[in-house]
Amino acid sequence: MAEKNAASGAACAATPEITLERVNVAPAQTWNRLRTNDITLTVPARGRAGDVYFSLPRLFEGVECGMGREVTDWAESQAAGARYVEVPRGEKREEPIVVAVGAGEVADTGVMVREGAEATIVVAAGGEKDGEAGTSASLLRVIAEAGARVHLYEYVSAGAGQHLESVGISTGRDARVDVHQRLLGGATVALGFACDLADARARIDLDCRYHAGGAEVLDINEIVRQRGRKTRSELSYSGVLEGAAKKGLRTTIDLIHGAKGAQGNEAETVLVLGDDVVNKTLPTILCDEDDVAGNHGATIGSVSPEQLAYLADRGLSREDAEQLFVRALYEEALMNAPCDEARAVVDDSIGDRPLLNHEDDDSKGVCPQLNHPEEA
């Protein structure tokens, strides 16, 4: 970490900041001419508010997080206190475990899902609060014991601010994890996710949907370590980039020696709606075992002339036609939000994007949920 001072305004005292270099690093590096291997972030170094800090049980120290050790250490140093939640053996917890993060807030959370238990976890990271845009962060570590079921929802909209999202999950035998990531914009959003399928027949299904426009930056690093026999990973990504947005995606499926019968699949589809978009995708499969299967692929494209012509015949301009795809992404996020906090994240993100917030034009009927969700 390199330390420096930066003035937050002419009338404000200098706020100490630090630079987190080479974070969100993929396990296997590539030729870096295109600068795809990592990201460097500048974050506050204000320290904790208060003298008392509750730390998680030491068992969580062994859980790998997607953004790396440096971000873990920084988040622990910034959080006012860690939150520990345990779901007892065999219990199905009906109420979701909600981690709500506002502008300038840092959350450090550990969840233990005991053998045969089931839990839903929601990270709802909003953006500006009362017009203030700062750096927010969520550090989440989850241990899912044998036969546990974990449903994880990550809803992120950083507005004009910056958000760091680092997640680590460790699973036992026959554990199942499904992850739903909805990344709905922000000046800079950096997300890292790591899952260790440590024992036989553990499985993860991950669905990530994202949108970035204007000059927004989105950086994603996701790692699945498959150690147990007959483990399974299914990773799906789809998103829309417009304006001069910059997106980097690094996905790694690591088929480790001894993981006989393991299977891993990764696929991404990107819709580009601007000539100045920068899209970087680095899918990687690491293999140290013979009896395994791994596949990956990425597709990038724009709205076809045939689709544009079809919609033009129905009175839609090119801009309106392209926005249909964006609005569909937000509509899906809103309809499947698991709690009020997640819905608020979607609402805030829609409010920051005028093209999604039509009230008086003829296109508002296309996605009524976006304009009047209570009536949908």
BAMARVEX-996223 format. One record per residue (C-alpha): residue number from 1; residue in three letters; x, y, z. Coordinates in nm, 3 decimals. Example, Ala and Ser with C-alpha at 12.3 -4.5 7.8 and 13.67 -1.06 7.14 Angstrom:
<nodes>
<i = 1	aa = ALA	x = 1.230	y = -0.450	z = 0.780>
<i = 2	aa = SER	x = 1.367	y = -0.106	z = 0.714>
</nodes>
This chain:
<nodes>
<i = 1	aa = MET	x = 0.000	y = 0.000	z = 0.000>
<i = 2	aa = ALA	x = 0.131	y = 0.342	z = -0.089>
<i = 3	aa = GLU	x = 0.008	y = 0.629	z = 0.130>
<i = 4	aa = LYS	x = -0.065	y = 0.983	z = 0.018>
<i = 5	aa = ASN	x = -0.282	y = 1.284	z = 0.095>
<i = 6	aa = ALA	x = -0.553	y = 1.419	z = -0.131>
<i = 7	aa = ALA	x = -0.760	y = 1.735	z = -0.087>
<i = 8	aa = SER	x = -1.134	y = 1.672	z = -0.095>
<i = 9	aa = GLY	x = -1.204	y = 2.036	z = -0.173>
<i = 10	aa = ALA	x = -1.057	y = 2.382	z = -0.137>
<i = 11	aa = ALA	x = -1.234	y = 2.439	z = 0.193>
<i = 12	aa = CYS	x = -1.181	y = 2.088	z = 0.332>
<i = 13	aa = ALA	x = -0.889	y = 1.943	z = 0.517>
<i = 14	aa = ALA	x = -0.677	y = 1.689	z = 0.335>
<i = 15	aa = THR	x = -0.818	y = 1.335	z = 0.361>
<i = 16	aa = PRO	x = -0.560	y = 1.056	z = 0.387>
<i = 17	aa = GLU	x = -0.582	y = 0.799	z = 0.111>
<i = 18	aa = ILE	x = -0.397	y = 0.483	z = 0.019>
<i = 19	aa = THR	x = -0.346	y = 0.310	z = -0.312>
<i = 20	aa = LEU	x = -0.431	y = -0.057	z = -0.338>
<i = 21	aa = GLU	x = -0.211	y = -0.184	z = -0.618>
<i = 22	aa = ARG	x = -0.267	y = -0.501	z = -0.820>
<i = 23	aa = VAL	x = -0.596	y = -0.613	z = -0.670>
<i = 24	aa = ASN	x = -0.856	y = -0.840	z = -0.831>
<i = 25	aa = VAL	x = -0.566	y = -1.046	z = -0.966>
<i = 26	aa = ALA	x = -0.645	y = -1.369	z = -1.150>
<i = 27	aa = PRO	x = -0.454	y = -1.682	z = -1.036>
<i = 28	aa = ALA	x = -0.286	y = -1.715	z = -1.375>
<i = 29	aa = GLN	x = -0.138	y = -1.404	z = -1.534>
<i = 30	aa = THR	x = -0.137	y = -1.329	z = -1.904>
<i = 31	aa = TRP	x = 0.062	y = -1.110	z = -2.138>
<i = 32	aa = ASN	x = -0.032	y = -0.771	z = -2.000>
<i = 33	aa = ARG	x = -0.006	y = -0.539	z = -2.298>
<i = 34	aa = LEU	x = -0.381	y = -0.478	z = -2.274>
<i = 35	aa = ARG	x = -0.367	y = -0.430	z = -1.894>
<i = 36	aa = THR	x = -0.609	y = -0.712	z = -1.819>
<i = 37	aa = ASN	x = -0.443	y = -0.872	z = -1.516>
<i = 38	aa = ASP	x = -0.555	y = -0.646	z = -1.230>
<i = 39	aa = ILE	x = -0.679	y = -0.304	z = -1.122>
<i = 40	aa = THR	x = -0.535	y = -0.031	z = -0.898>
<i = 41	aa = LEU	x = -0.771	y = 0.161	z = -0.667>
<i = 42	aa = THR	x = -0.738	y = 0.466	z = -0.445>
<i = 43	aa = VAL	x = -0.936	y = 0.435	z = -0.122>
<i = 44	aa = PRO	x = -0.974	y = 0.627	z = 0.207>
<i = 45	aa = ALA	x = -0.753	y = 0.549	z = 0.506>
<i = 46	aa = ARG	x = -0.967	y = 0.712	z = 0.771>
<i = 47	aa = GLY	x = -0.955	y = 0.426	z = 1.023>
<i = 48	aa = ARG	x = -1.236	y = 0.294	z = 1.238>
<i = 49	aa = ALA	x = -1.488	y = 0.515	z = 1.413>
<i = 50	aa = GLY	x = -1.465	y = 0.407	z = 1.775>
<i = 51	aa = ASP	x = -1.226	y = 0.205	z = 1.985>
<i = 52	aa = VAL	x = -1.406	y = -0.132	z = 2.004>
<i = 53	aa = TYR	x = -1.380	y = -0.375	z = 1.714>
<i = 54	aa = PHE	x = -1.538	y = -0.720	z = 1.703>
<i = 55	aa = SER	x = -1.348	y = -0.959	z = 1.477>
<i = 56	aa = LEU	x = -1.475	y = -1.277	z = 1.315>
<i = 57	aa = PRO	x = -1.376	y = -1.624	z = 1.444>
<i = 58	aa = ARG	x = -1.030	y = -1.717	z = 1.320>
<i = 59	aa = LEU	x = -1.176	y = -1.993	z = 1.105>
<i = 60	aa = PHE	x = -1.275	y = -1.725	z = 0.852>
<i = 61	aa = GLU	x = -0.913	y = -1.620	z = 0.805>
<i = 62	aa = GLY	x = -0.864	y = -1.927	z = 0.585>
<i = 63	aa = VAL	x = -1.142	y = -1.830	z = 0.341>
<i = 64	aa = GLU	x = -1.001	y = -1.692	z = 0.016>
<i = 65	aa = CYS	x = -1.171	y = -1.372	z = -0.105>
<i = 66	aa = GLY	x = -1.192	y = -1.268	z = -0.469>
<i = 67	aa = MET	x = -1.028	y = -0.925	z = -0.446>
<i = 68	aa = GLY	x = -0.726	y = -1.054	z = -0.259>
<i = 69	aa = ARG	x = -0.556	y = -1.020	z = 0.079>
<i = 70	aa = GLU	x = -0.479	y = -0.650	z = 0.045>
<i = 71	aa = VAL	x = -0.846	y = -0.557	z = 0.010>
<i = 72	aa = THR	x = -0.939	y = -0.792	z = 0.295>
<i = 73	aa = ASP	x = -0.690	y = -0.622	z = 0.526>
<i = 74	aa = TRP	x = -0.809	y = -0.276	z = 0.420>
<i = 75	aa = ALA	x = -1.178	y = -0.359	z = 0.471>
<i = 76	aa = GLU	x = -1.110	y = -0.505	z = 0.815>
<i = 77	aa = SER	x = -0.921	y = -0.187	z = 0.908>
<i = 78	aa = GLN	x = -1.209	y = 0.036	z = 0.794>
<i = 79	aa = ALA	x = -1.514	y = -0.148	z = 0.926>
<i = 80	aa = ALA	x = -1.659	y = -0.029	z = 1.255>
<i = 81	aa = GLY	x = -1.701	y = -0.392	z = 1.357>
<i = 82	aa = ALA	x = -1.750	y = -0.736	z = 1.206>
<i = 83	aa = ARG	x = -2.089	y = -0.907	z = 1.203>
<i = 84	aa = TYR	x = -2.109	y = -1.283	z = 1.258>
<i = 85	aa = VAL	x = -2.420	y = -1.486	z = 1.175>
<i = 86	aa = GLU	x = -2.460	y = -1.860	z = 1.232>
<i = 87	aa = VAL	x = -2.740	y = -2.074	z = 1.091>
<i = 88	aa = PRO	x = -2.781	y = -2.385	z = 1.312>
<i = 89	aa = ARG	x = -2.753	y = -2.737	z = 1.180>
<i = 90	aa = GLY	x = -3.052	y = -2.851	z = 0.976>
<i = 91	aa = GLU	x = -3.235	y = -2.517	z = 1.002>
<i = 92	aa = LYS	x = -3.391	y = -2.344	z = 0.704>
<i = 93	aa = ARG	x = -3.367	y = -1.973	z = 0.778>
<i = 94	aa = GLU	x = -3.662	y = -1.794	z = 0.622>
<i = 95	aa = GLU	x = -3.548	y = -1.436	z = 0.683>
<i = 96	aa = PRO	x = -3.260	y = -1.326	z = 0.458>
<i = 97	aa = ILE	x = -2.932	y = -1.213	z = 0.608>
<i = 98	aa = VAL	x = -2.906	y = -0.858	z = 0.470>
<i = 99	aa = VAL	x = -2.581	y = -0.664	z = 0.441>
<i = 100	aa = ALA	x = -2.684	y = -0.305	z = 0.356>
<i = 101	aa = VAL	x = -2.398	y = -0.074	z = 0.259>
<i = 102	aa = GLY	x = -2.440	y = 0.299	z = 0.195>
<i = 103	aa = ALA	x = -2.201	y = 0.563	z = 0.061>
<i = 104	aa = GLY	x = -1.879	y = 0.573	z = 0.260>
<i = 105	aa = GLU	x = -1.970	y = 0.263	z = 0.465>
<i = 106	aa = VAL	x = -1.764	y = -0.054	z = 0.499>
<i = 107	aa = ALA	x = -1.915	y = -0.387	z = 0.612>
<i = 108	aa = ASP	x = -1.726	y = -0.696	z = 0.731>
<i = 109	aa = THR	x = -1.953	y = -1.001	z = 0.752>
<i = 110	aa = GLY	x = -1.905	y = -1.369	z = 0.824>
<i = 111	aa = VAL	x = -2.178	y = -1.630	z = 0.783>
<i = 112	aa = MET	x = -2.155	y = -1.989	z = 0.905>
<i = 113	aa = VAL	x = -2.415	y = -2.221	z = 0.752>
<i = 114	aa = ARG	x = -2.401	y = -2.543	z = 0.947>
<i = 115	aa = GLU	x = -2.450	y = -2.895	z = 0.811>
<i = 116	aa = GLY	x = -2.777	y = -2.938	z = 0.625>
<i = 117	aa = ALA	x = -2.889	y = -2.578	z = 0.689>
<i = 118	aa = GLU	x = -3.017	y = -2.329	z = 0.431>
<i = 119	aa = ALA	x = -2.981	y = -1.951	z = 0.419>
<i = 120	aa = THR	x = -3.029	y = -1.654	z = 0.187>
<i = 121	aa = ILE	x = -2.771	y = -1.375	z = 0.200>
<i = 122	aa = VAL	x = -2.828	y = -1.035	z = 0.037>
<i = 123	aa = VAL	x = -2.561	y = -0.769	z = -0.017>
<i = 124	aa = ALA	x = -2.736	y = -0.441	z = -0.107>
<i = 125	aa = ALA	x = -2.480	y = -0.173	z = -0.186>
<i = 126	aa = GLY	x = -2.640	y = 0.161	z = -0.264>
<i = 127	aa = GLY	x = -2.461	y = 0.462	z = -0.402>
<i = 128	aa = GLU	x = -2.497	y = 0.824	z = -0.301>
<i = 129	aa = LYS	x = -2.660	y = 0.918	z = 0.028>
<i = 130	aa = ASP	x = -2.793	y = 1.272	z = 0.067>
<i = 131	aa = GLY	x = -2.593	y = 1.374	z = -0.240>
<i = 132	aa = GLU	x = -2.267	y = 1.236	z = -0.099>
<i = 133	aa = ALA	x = -2.061	y = 1.002	z = -0.316>
<i = 134	aa = GLY	x = -1.784	y = 0.816	z = -0.137>
<i = 135	aa = THR	x = -1.608	y = 0.481	z = -0.129>
<i = 136	aa = SER	x = -1.811	y = 0.193	z = 0.010>
<i = 137	aa = ALA	x = -1.711	y = -0.169	z = 0.052>
<i = 138	aa = SER	x = -1.845	y = -0.508	z = 0.154>
<i = 139	aa = LEU	x = -1.628	y = -0.796	z = 0.270>
<i = 140	aa = LEU	x = -1.830	y = -1.117	z = 0.295>
<i = 141	aa = ARG	x = -1.699	y = -1.459	z = 0.396>
<i = 142	aa = VAL	x = -1.923	y = -1.767	z = 0.402>
<i = 143	aa = ILE	x = -1.859	y = -2.122	z = 0.523>
<i = 144	aa = ALA	x = -2.114	y = -2.376	z = 0.400>
<i = 145	aa = GLU	x = -2.077	y = -2.711	z = 0.576>
<i = 146	aa = ALA	x = -2.175	y = -3.051	z = 0.434>
<i = 147	aa = GLY	x = -2.515	y = -3.052	z = 0.265>
<i = 148	aa = ALA	x = -2.575	y = -2.680	z = 0.326>
<i = 149	aa = ARG	x = -2.765	y = -2.459	z = 0.082>
<i = 150	aa = VAL	x = -2.665	y = -2.096	z = 0.029>
<i = 151	aa = HIS	x = -2.848	y = -1.842	z = -0.189>
<i = 152	aa = LEU	x = -2.641	y = -1.525	z = -0.237>
<i = 153	aa = TYR	x = -2.772	y = -1.205	z = -0.398>
<i = 154	aa = GLU	x = -2.538	y = -0.913	z = -0.471>
<i = 155	aa = TYR	x = -2.710	y = -0.590	z = -0.578>
<i = 156	aa = VAL	x = -2.468	y = -0.303	z = -0.644>
<i = 157	aa = SER	x = -2.531	y = 0.053	z = -0.765>
<i = 158	aa = ALA	x = -2.256	y = 0.294	z = -0.664>
<i = 159	aa = GLY	x = -2.394	y = 0.607	z = -0.835>
<i = 160	aa = ALA	x = -2.118	y = 0.865	z = -0.860>
<i = 161	aa = GLY	x = -1.914	y = 0.681	z = -0.598>
<i = 162	aa = GLN	x = -1.682	y = 0.383	z = -0.578>
<i = 163	aa = HIS	x = -1.765	y = 0.039	z = -0.441>
<i = 164	aa = LEU	x = -1.545	y = -0.260	z = -0.356>
<i = 165	aa = GLU	x = -1.715	y = -0.598	z = -0.321>
<i = 166	aa = SER	x = -1.503	y = -0.895	z = -0.206>
<i = 167	aa = VAL	x = -1.660	y = -1.234	z = -0.140>
<i = 168	aa = GLY	x = -1.518	y = -1.568	z = -0.032>
<i = 169	aa = ILE	x = -1.707	y = -1.896	z = 0.006>
<i = 170	aa = SER	x = -1.583	y = -2.234	z = 0.129>
<i = 171	aa = THR	x = -1.804	y = -2.540	z = 0.085>
<i = 172	aa = GLY	x = -1.823	y = -2.888	z = 0.232>
<i = 173	aa = ARG	x = -1.941	y = -3.218	z = 0.086>
<i = 174	aa = ASP	x = -2.268	y = -3.198	z = -0.113>
<i = 175	aa = ALA	x = -2.305	y = -2.824	z = -0.043>
<i = 176	aa = ARG	x = -2.491	y = -2.613	z = -0.300>
<i = 177	aa = VAL	x = -2.438	y = -2.242	z = -0.364>
<i = 178	aa = ASP	x = -2.627	y = -2.024	z = -0.609>
<i = 179	aa = VAL	x = -2.512	y = -1.667	z = -0.669>
<i = 180	aa = HIS	x = -2.709	y = -1.386	z = -0.835>
<i = 181	aa = GLN	x = -2.501	y = -1.076	z = -0.910>
<i = 182	aa = ARG	x = -2.673	y = -0.762	z = -1.038>
<i = 183	aa = LEU	x = -2.419	y = -0.487	z = -1.102>
<i = 184	aa = LEU	x = -2.612	y = -0.176	z = -1.199>
<i = 185	aa = GLY	x = -2.347	y = 0.090	z = -1.244>
<i = 186	aa = GLY	x = -2.125	y = 0.324	z = -1.052>
<i = 187	aa = ALA	x = -1.830	y = 0.551	z = -1.121>
<i = 188	aa = THR	x = -1.607	y = 0.256	z = -1.023>
<i = 189	aa = VAL	x = -1.729	y = -0.087	z = -0.918>
<i = 190	aa = ALA	x = -1.472	y = -0.357	z = -0.841>
<i = 191	aa = LEU	x = -1.602	y = -0.702	z = -0.751>
<i = 192	aa = GLY	x = -1.404	y = -1.010	z = -0.657>
<i = 193	aa = PHE	x = -1.556	y = -1.351	z = -0.587>
<i = 194	aa = ALA	x = -1.383	y = -1.674	z = -0.484>
<i = 195	aa = CYS	x = -1.544	y = -2.011	z = -0.414>
<i = 196	aa = ASP	x = -1.363	y = -2.319	z = -0.287>
<i = 197	aa = LEU	x = -1.549	y = -2.640	z = -0.372>
<i = 198	aa = ALA	x = -1.346	y = -2.824	z = -0.115>
<i = 199	aa = ASP	x = -1.524	y = -3.159	z = -0.091>
<i = 200	aa = ALA	x = -1.705	y = -3.412	z = -0.305>
<i = 201	aa = ARG	x = -2.012	y = -3.317	z = -0.510>
<i = 202	aa = ALA	x = -2.018	y = -2.953	z = -0.401>
<i = 203	aa = ARG	x = -2.167	y = -2.722	z = -0.662>
<i = 204	aa = ILE	x = -2.190	y = -2.353	z = -0.750>
<i = 205	aa = ASP	x = -2.423	y = -2.186	z = -1.000>
<i = 206	aa = LEU	x = -2.341	y = -1.820	z = -1.065>
<i = 207	aa = ASP	x = -2.545	y = -1.578	z = -1.274>
<i = 208	aa = CYS	x = -2.396	y = -1.230	z = -1.320>
<i = 209	aa = ARG	x = -2.578	y = -0.950	z = -1.506>
<i = 210	aa = TYR	x = -2.430	y = -0.604	z = -1.539>
<i = 211	aa = HIS	x = -2.472	y = -0.263	z = -1.697>
<i = 212	aa = ALA	x = -2.222	y = 0.019	z = -1.731>
<i = 213	aa = GLY	x = -2.260	y = 0.345	z = -1.923>
<i = 214	aa = GLY	x = -2.106	y = 0.687	z = -1.959>
<i = 215	aa = ALA	x = -1.750	y = 0.677	z = -1.824>
<i = 216	aa = GLU	x = -1.821	y = 0.410	z = -1.561>
<i = 217	aa = VAL	x = -1.563	y = 0.144	z = -1.476>
<i = 218	aa = LEU	x = -1.657	y = -0.215	z = -1.390>
<i = 219	aa = ASP	x = -1.390	y = -0.468	z = -1.289>
<i = 220	aa = ILE	x = -1.476	y = -0.829	z = -1.202>
<i = 221	aa = ASN	x = -1.250	y = -1.113	z = -1.088>
<i = 222	aa = GLU	x = -1.407	y = -1.450	z = -1.010>
<i = 223	aa = ILE	x = -1.233	y = -1.772	z = -0.908>
<i = 224	aa = VAL	x = -1.370	y = -2.122	z = -0.852>
<i = 225	aa = ARG	x = -1.132	y = -2.378	z = -0.701>
<i = 226	aa = GLN	x = -1.260	y = -2.732	z = -0.761>
<i = 227	aa = ARG	x = -1.083	y = -2.964	z = -0.518>
<i = 228	aa = GLY	x = -1.344	y = -3.229	z = -0.443>
<i = 229	aa = ARG	x = -1.444	y = -3.519	z = -0.664>
<i = 230	aa = LYS	x = -1.742	y = -3.468	z = -0.894>
<i = 231	aa = THR	x = -1.773	y = -3.100	z = -0.808>
<i = 232	aa = ARG	x = -1.959	y = -2.876	z = -1.052>
<i = 233	aa = SER	x = -1.942	y = -2.506	z = -1.146>
<i = 234	aa = GLU	x = -2.171	y = -2.323	z = -1.387>
<i = 235	aa = LEU	x = -2.078	y = -1.957	z = -1.443>
<i = 236	aa = SER	x = -2.295	y = -1.736	z = -1.665>
<i = 237	aa = TYR	x = -2.238	y = -1.368	z = -1.747>
<i = 238	aa = SER	x = -2.439	y = -1.124	z = -1.955>
<i = 239	aa = GLY	x = -2.425	y = -0.747	z = -1.972>
<i = 240	aa = VAL	x = -2.471	y = -0.423	z = -2.161>
<i = 241	aa = LEU	x = -2.198	y = -0.164	z = -2.211>
<i = 242	aa = GLU	x = -2.265	y = 0.179	z = -2.358>
<i = 243	aa = GLY	x = -2.109	y = 0.522	z = -2.395>
<i = 244	aa = ALA	x = -1.741	y = 0.510	z = -2.297>
<i = 245	aa = ALA	x = -1.778	y = 0.245	z = -2.025>
<i = 246	aa = LYS	x = -1.483	y = 0.023	z = -1.938>
<i = 247	aa = LYS	x = -1.529	y = -0.335	z = -1.824>
<i = 248	aa = GLY	x = -1.281	y = -0.605	z = -1.731>
<i = 249	aa = LEU	x = -1.385	y = -0.962	z = -1.650>
<i = 250	aa = ARG	x = -1.143	y = -1.229	z = -1.529>
<i = 251	aa = THR	x = -1.293	y = -1.572	z = -1.462>
<i = 252	aa = THR	x = -1.089	y = -1.872	z = -1.351>
<i = 253	aa = ILE	x = -1.201	y = -2.232	z = -1.308>
<i = 254	aa = ASP	x = -0.921	y = -2.417	z = -1.130>
<i = 255	aa = LEU	x = -0.951	y = -2.797	z = -1.161>
<i = 256	aa = ILE	x = -0.710	y = -2.908	z = -0.890>
<i = 257	aa = HIS	x = -0.530	y = -3.243	z = -0.872>
<i = 258	aa = GLY	x = -0.757	y = -3.499	z = -0.713>
<i = 259	aa = ALA	x = -1.085	y = -3.348	z = -0.838>
<i = 260	aa = LYS	x = -1.174	y = -3.651	z = -1.049>
<i = 261	aa = GLY	x = -1.505	y = -3.622	z = -1.231>
<i = 262	aa = ALA	x = -1.523	y = -3.244	z = -1.180>
<i = 263	aa = GLN	x = -1.691	y = -3.024	z = -1.442>
<i = 264	aa = GLY	x = -1.671	y = -2.651	z = -1.497>
<i = 265	aa = ASN	x = -1.841	y = -2.428	z = -1.754>
<i = 266	aa = GLU	x = -1.818	y = -2.052	z = -1.810>
<i = 267	aa = ALA	x = -1.988	y = -1.836	z = -2.075>
<i = 268	aa = GLU	x = -2.035	y = -1.462	z = -2.128>
<i = 269	aa = THR	x = -2.249	y = -1.255	z = -2.364>
<i = 270	aa = VAL	x = -2.178	y = -0.881	z = -2.401>
<i = 271	aa = LEU	x = -2.396	y = -0.629	z = -2.583>
<i = 272	aa = VAL	x = -2.200	y = -0.318	z = -2.690>
<i = 273	aa = LEU	x = -2.394	y = 0.004	z = -2.753>
<i = 274	aa = GLY	x = -2.117	y = 0.253	z = -2.816>
<i = 275	aa = ASP	x = -1.806	y = 0.305	z = -3.026>
<i = 276	aa = ASP	x = -1.598	y = 0.411	z = -2.724>
<i = 277	aa = VAL	x = -1.671	y = 0.109	z = -2.506>
<i = 278	aa = VAL	x = -1.370	y = -0.087	z = -2.376>
<i = 279	aa = ASN	x = -1.447	y = -0.453	z = -2.306>
<i = 280	aa = LYS	x = -1.184	y = -0.697	z = -2.176>
<i = 281	aa = THR	x = -1.265	y = -1.058	z = -2.103>
<i = 282	aa = LEU	x = -1.011	y = -1.310	z = -1.976>
<i = 283	aa = PRO	x = -1.167	y = -1.656	z = -1.928>
<i = 284	aa = THR	x = -0.920	y = -1.914	z = -1.792>
<i = 285	aa = ILE	x = -0.934	y = -2.284	z = -1.712>
<i = 286	aa = LEU	x = -0.648	y = -2.429	z = -1.506>
<i = 287	aa = CYS	x = -0.621	y = -2.807	z = -1.504>
<i = 288	aa = ASP	x = -0.406	y = -3.046	z = -1.299>
<i = 289	aa = GLU	x = -0.626	y = -3.355	z = -1.330>
<i = 290	aa = ASP	x = -0.706	y = -3.590	z = -1.620>
<i = 291	aa = ASP	x = -1.062	y = -3.699	z = -1.546>
<i = 292	aa = VAL	x = -1.227	y = -3.356	z = -1.564>
<i = 293	aa = ALA	x = -1.416	y = -3.136	z = -1.812>
<i = 294	aa = GLY	x = -1.387	y = -2.759	z = -1.854>
<i = 295	aa = ASN	x = -1.536	y = -2.523	z = -2.110>
<i = 296	aa = HIS	x = -1.542	y = -2.147	z = -2.155>
<i = 297	aa = GLY	x = -1.651	y = -1.896	z = -2.416>
<i = 298	aa = ALA	x = -1.737	y = -1.531	z = -2.476>
<i = 299	aa = THR	x = -1.961	y = -1.359	z = -2.728>
<i = 300	aa = ILE	x = -1.961	y = -0.986	z = -2.802>
<i = 301	aa = GLY	x = -2.186	y = -0.797	z = -3.042>
<i = 302	aa = SER	x = -2.432	y = -0.515	z = -3.099>
<i = 303	aa = VAL	x = -2.798	y = -0.495	z = -3.194>
<i = 304	aa = SER	x = -2.833	y = -0.634	z = -3.544>
<i = 305	aa = PRO	x = -2.959	y = -0.422	z = -3.836>
<i = 306	aa = GLU	x = -3.251	y = -0.663	z = -3.876>
<i = 307	aa = GLN	x = -3.359	y = -0.610	z = -3.515>
<i = 308	aa = LEU	x = -3.326	y = -0.232	z = -3.551>
<i = 309	aa = ALA	x = -3.529	y = -0.235	z = -3.872>
<i = 310	aa = TYR	x = -3.800	y = -0.448	z = -3.712>
<i = 311	aa = LEU	x = -3.831	y = -0.209	z = -3.417>
<i = 312	aa = ALA	x = -3.811	y = 0.100	z = -3.640>
<i = 313	aa = ASP	x = -4.116	y = -0.028	z = -3.827>
<i = 314	aa = ARG	x = -4.294	y = -0.017	z = -3.493>
<i = 315	aa = GLY	x = -4.202	y = 0.344	z = -3.425>
<i = 316	aa = LEU	x = -3.889	y = 0.307	z = -3.215>
<i = 317	aa = SER	x = -3.576	y = 0.508	z = -3.283>
<i = 318	aa = ARG	x = -3.235	y = 0.341	z = -3.268>
<i = 319	aa = GLU	x = -3.176	y = 0.484	z = -2.920>
<i = 320	aa = ASP	x = -3.513	y = 0.363	z = -2.792>
<i = 321	aa = ALA	x = -3.455	y = 0.020	z = -2.946>
<i = 322	aa = GLU	x = -3.116	y = -0.015	z = -2.778>
<i = 323	aa = GLN	x = -3.257	y = 0.098	z = -2.446>
<i = 324	aa = LEU	x = -3.506	y = -0.189	z = -2.457>
<i = 325	aa = PHE	x = -3.218	y = -0.425	z = -2.381>
<i = 326	aa = VAL	x = -3.099	y = -0.208	z = -2.094>
<i = 327	aa = ARG	x = -3.447	y = -0.170	z = -1.950>
<i = 328	aa = ALA	x = -3.498	y = -0.547	z = -1.965>
<i = 329	aa = LEU	x = -3.190	y = -0.596	z = -1.748>
<i = 330	aa = TYR	x = -3.323	y = -0.357	z = -1.481>
<i = 331	aa = GLU	x = -3.670	y = -0.504	z = -1.502>
<i = 332	aa = GLU	x = -3.534	y = -0.853	z = -1.433>
<i = 333	aa = ALA	x = -3.331	y = -0.723	z = -1.138>
<i = 334	aa = LEU	x = -3.635	y = -0.549	z = -0.994>
<i = 335	aa = MET	x = -3.871	y = -0.844	z = -1.038>
<i = 336	aa = ASN	x = -3.629	y = -1.091	z = -0.876>
<i = 337	aa = ALA	x = -3.503	y = -0.869	z = -0.593>
<i = 338	aa = PRO	x = -3.524	y = -1.080	z = -0.275>
<i = 339	aa = CYS	x = -3.590	y = -0.796	z = -0.028>
<i = 340	aa = ASP	x = -3.673	y = -0.427	z = 0.007>
<i = 341	aa = GLU	x = -3.307	y = -0.329	z = 0.037>
<i = 342	aa = ALA	x = -3.226	y = -0.489	z = -0.298>
<i = 343	aa = ARG	x = -3.525	y = -0.324	z = -0.464>
<i = 344	aa = ALA	x = -3.408	y = 0.013	z = -0.330>
<i = 345	aa = VAL	x = -3.072	y = -0.040	z = -0.500>
<i = 346	aa = VAL	x = -3.246	y = -0.092	z = -0.834>
<i = 347	aa = ASP	x = -3.471	y = 0.209	z = -0.782>
<i = 348	aa = ASP	x = -3.173	y = 0.431	z = -0.699>
<i = 349	aa = SER	x = -2.987	y = 0.315	z = -1.008>
<i = 350	aa = ILE	x = -3.288	y = 0.380	z = -1.232>
<i = 351	aa = GLY	x = -3.319	y = 0.730	z = -1.088>
<i = 352	aa = ASP	x = -2.961	y = 0.805	z = -1.193>
<i = 353	aa = ARG	x = -3.031	y = 0.712	z = -1.556>
<i = 354	aa = PRO	x = -3.281	y = 0.944	z = -1.729>
<i = 355	aa = LEU	x = -3.326	y = 0.716	z = -2.030>
<i = 356	aa = LEU	x = -3.460	y = 0.443	z = -1.800>
<i = 357	aa = ASN	x = -3.693	y = 0.675	z = -1.614>
<i = 358	aa = HIS	x = -3.943	y = 0.779	z = -1.880>
<i = 359	aa = GLU	x = -4.268	y = 0.903	z = -1.733>
<i = 360	aa = ASP	x = -4.429	y = 1.101	z = -2.012>
<i = 361	aa = ASP	x = -4.321	y = 0.947	z = -2.341>
<i = 362	aa = ASP	x = -4.469	y = 0.662	z = -2.541>
<i = 363	aa = SER	x = -4.198	y = 0.413	z = -2.442>
<i = 364	aa = LYS	x = -4.292	y = 0.390	z = -2.077>
<i = 365	aa = GLY	x = -4.529	y = 0.104	z = -2.142>
<i = 366	aa = VAL	x = -4.244	y = -0.120	z = -2.258>
<i = 367	aa = CYS	x = -4.125	y = -0.193	z = -1.902>
<i = 368	aa = PRO	x = -4.400	y = -0.086	z = -1.663>
<i = 369	aa = GLN	x = -4.212	y = -0.229	z = -1.362>
<i = 370	aa = LEU	x = -3.946	y = 0.039	z = -1.402>
<i = 371	aa = ASN	x = -4.197	y = 0.324	z = -1.387>
<i = 372	aa = HIS	x = -4.459	y = 0.184	z = -1.154>
<i = 373	aa = PRO	x = -4.321	y = -0.127	z = -0.979>
<i = 374	aa = GLU	x = -4.604	y = -0.134	z = -0.727>
<i = 375	aa = GLU	x = -4.854	y = -0.179	z = -1.012>
<i = 376	aa = ALA	x = -4.658	y = -0.439	z = -1.209>
</nodes>
